[in-house]
Amino acid sequence: MLAGSGYFDIRSKEDTWVRMWTKAGDLIILPAGSYHRFTLDEGNYVKALRLFVGEPVWTPINRGPEADEHPSRTQYLQAVAAT
């Protein structure tokens, strides 16, 4: 996070949202295929740098049957099941 602040949510293994408040200077690393979302807080401003591995660099995939069949989601679910 380069500036501002907001809330970053990620789905837990139990399929519930876990919320983290993030601010300038914070770093979040997420596994590919995890469901996540971001929303602003009362400051109503954020500047973030997002880095991706592989191609395409970023393609939004909305939650649903198609998402669950995506290779990154399949790999993520296998990794979570192994823990």
N, C-alpha and C positions, 0 to 999 in steps of 0.2 A: 504494500500500500504506500503510495507516494505522498498522498495528501488526503485530508478528510477522514471520514469514518463511516461505518455502517455495519450491517449484520450479515454474516455469511452463514448459511445453513447447509448442512449435509445430512443425508439419510443415514440412520444407524443400521446396524445389522438386524435390529428388530423392526426396521422400516418405520421409524419415527424420526422427526426432524430434530437435529441437535444444532442449537444456535450459538454462534461465537461472535462477540463484538470485536471488530477489527478497526485499527487506526493506523495512521501514518507510521511507517517503520516496521509494521508486522509483515510476516511472510507466511503464506499458507501453501502447503503442497498437498495436492489431491491425487488419488489414483484415477487413471482413465476409467471411464465407465461408471463412476459414482454419480448418483443424483445429487445435485447441489443447486443453490440459488443465492442471489445477493439482493439486499434491499438497503436503501439509505436509512440513516437514522435522522434525528431532528436537525442535524447540521445540513442535511440535504445536499451534500457534495462529497464526491470521492474521485480521486485520480489513482488509477491502478495500472500496474504493468503486468500483463499476462503473458506467460511463456508456455509454449507447447512443444511436445516431442512428436516428431513424425509428420506425415502428410495425411489428409489436409491439416492445416494448422489449427483450424477450429471450425467445426460444423455443429450447430445446435441440433440436438436430438431430443424432442419432447418425450416425456414419460408415456409409456404405452407399449403395446405388443411389438411394434417395430423397434423400439429402443431395446427391449429385452432380447431381441435377436441380433443386435449389433455386436460385432466381434469384441469390441472393448468392454461392453457390458457383460458379455458371456465370460470373458477372462476375469473381470472383477468379481462376479458372482462365484466363480470357482475358487478364487483366492479367499474370499470371505468365508465360504463353506469349509475351507481347509483349516480355519483358525478356531 
